[in-house]
Amino acid sequence: MSPFLHRIVLFLTGATTFTVINYSFDFVLYPLALYHLGVVYGFSVMVVLSFLFCWFYFLIYDYLKRDFLGIEFSKEKMNAIIASNDSVGLKLFLVKILRKSHLFLFVFLSIYFNPFVAIAFRRKGNFEYNGLTAHDWRMFILSVIISNGFWATTVFAGLSFFEFLFKIITDWWKMIG
């Protein structure tokens, strides 16, 4: 198999597995935990599970030394764009945004993906798989808090909406029946 095809297969396999696990965690386990355990206890349990899941991702990622999610490739390309001095037009605009948007990118990756992706993308070096520094650990914990704060709020709002809707429907059903 050619190296390019191997990289594509690795990425597709890794991204599919990661997405299935991540969606199961976010859209199945999280709502069940908040519904059955309550907001405070469910949130606490999910923060611990989120931390452990993402830490496990790091252990596997660094052990395998394979860029199965395209994170290192994306970092490499982003750093090349930021470092370029010959930028004009749209590329110059992109360089300016990327140089000033580390906080936005960190929060976006924490919420849209998970703390593992946010920190793997932020840590120093490309294709080094060298574990987490003390700074990375602090950022990882912050990312876990941001990610879970967002998900707990979103899931609680969704559950509250469906509970409210269910009450309206059952009250209406009792009224007409």
N, C-alpha and C positions, 0 to 999 in steps of 0.2 A: 504494500500500500504506500502511496506517495506521502511525503511529510505533510503536504497541504491537505490531502484527503483525511489523513490521520487527525490533523488538528480540527477539521470540520466535524468529524465523527465524535471526537472527544468533547468538543463544545456542545454539540446537539445532545449527546448523552448526559453530560453534566448539567446543562441548562434545563433539560426536561426533568431530570431527577430532582434538582434543586427547586424548580417551580412546583412540582407535585407536593413535595414536602412542605414548602413554604405556604402554599395555598391551603393545604390541609391544616397546618398550624393556625393560620390567620382566619380562615373562613369556617372551620369545623371545630377545632379544639378551643380556640379563644371564646367563641360565643357559648359553647357548652360549659366552659369553666365559669364564665361570668353568670350564666343563667343558673347553674346548679350550686355554685359556691358563693354567689353574691359578688358584689362589685369589689369590695375591699379584699376579701380572702381570695377570690378568683383572680384579681389583678396581681396580688402578691405571688400566687402560685405561677401565674403566667410569666411574670418577670423572672423568676428563678428558672423556669423551663426555657425561656427565651435565651437567657444568659448561657445556660448549659448547652442548648442546641447550637448556638453560634460559636461557642468555644470549641465544641466538637467539630464544627465545620473547619475552624482554624487548624485543629490538630490534623484532620484528614488532608486539608489543603497543603499544609507545610510538609506533611509526611510524604504525600504522593509527588510533590513538586511538579504538578501539572496544572496548567491554567485552564481548568475545565469549565470556567464561566466566562472566560475572555476578559477578566479583570486586569491582568497584567498587560495584555495586549492593548486594552483601552487606555491604561495609564501611560504606557509607552507612547502611544499616538498623541495623547493630550499633552504630555510633557514636551514632545517634539514641537507641537504647535505653539505652546507657551514660550519655548526657548528660541523660536525662529525670530530673526531680526528683519527679515525681508517681507514682513506682512503688509498688505495693502487691502483696502476695501473691506469686504466681508470677513476675510481672514484676520485683519487687524481688529475688527470689532469683536470677533470670537476670542482673540488673544486677550484683549482687555477684559472681557467678561470672565474668562477662565482664571486670569490672574487675581481678580478681586472677588471671586465667588466661592471661596473654599467653605465658608460657613453655610451658604445656601446649598451647595453640593452635598455637604455632610448631612444636613437635615433632610434633604430630598432623598438621598440614598438610605438613610436610617428609616424613613417612613415608607418609601416606595418598595424597597427591597427588604433589608434587615440589617442589624448591626454588623454582621460579618462582612457584607458587601461594603458598607460604609467605611469600615476600618481597613479592610484589605485594599480598598482603592486609595485610602489616605496614607498608608504606611510607606516609608521610604524604600526606594529601590524598585526595580522591575525584575521579575523572574528570580527573586532571591529567596523567597520562602524562608525567612529567617526569624520567625516568631514575632512576639510582640514586645516592644520596649515599654518602659514605665509610662511614657506619654501615651502610647497606643492603648494601654490598659485603661488609663483614665478616660480617654476618648471612647473606648469600647463601652465602659460603664455608662457614660453620658448617652451614648447612642442607644443602649438598651433602655434607658429611662425615657428618652425622646420617643423611640419606636413604640414602646408599650403604653406610654401616656396617650399617644395618638390612637393606637388600636383600642385601648380600653374606652376612651371617649367615643370613638366611632361605633364600636360594638354595643356599648351601653345605650347610645342614642338609637341605634337600629333595633335593639331589643325592646326599648321603651316604646318606640313607634309601633312595632308589631303587637305589643301587649295592649296598647291603646286601641289600635285598629281591631284587634280581636274582641276587646270589651265592647266597642261600638257595634260590631257585627252581632255578638251574642245578645246584647241588650235589644237591638233591633229585631232579632229573631224571636226573642221572648215576647216582644211587643206585638208582633204580627201573628204569632203562633198561639 
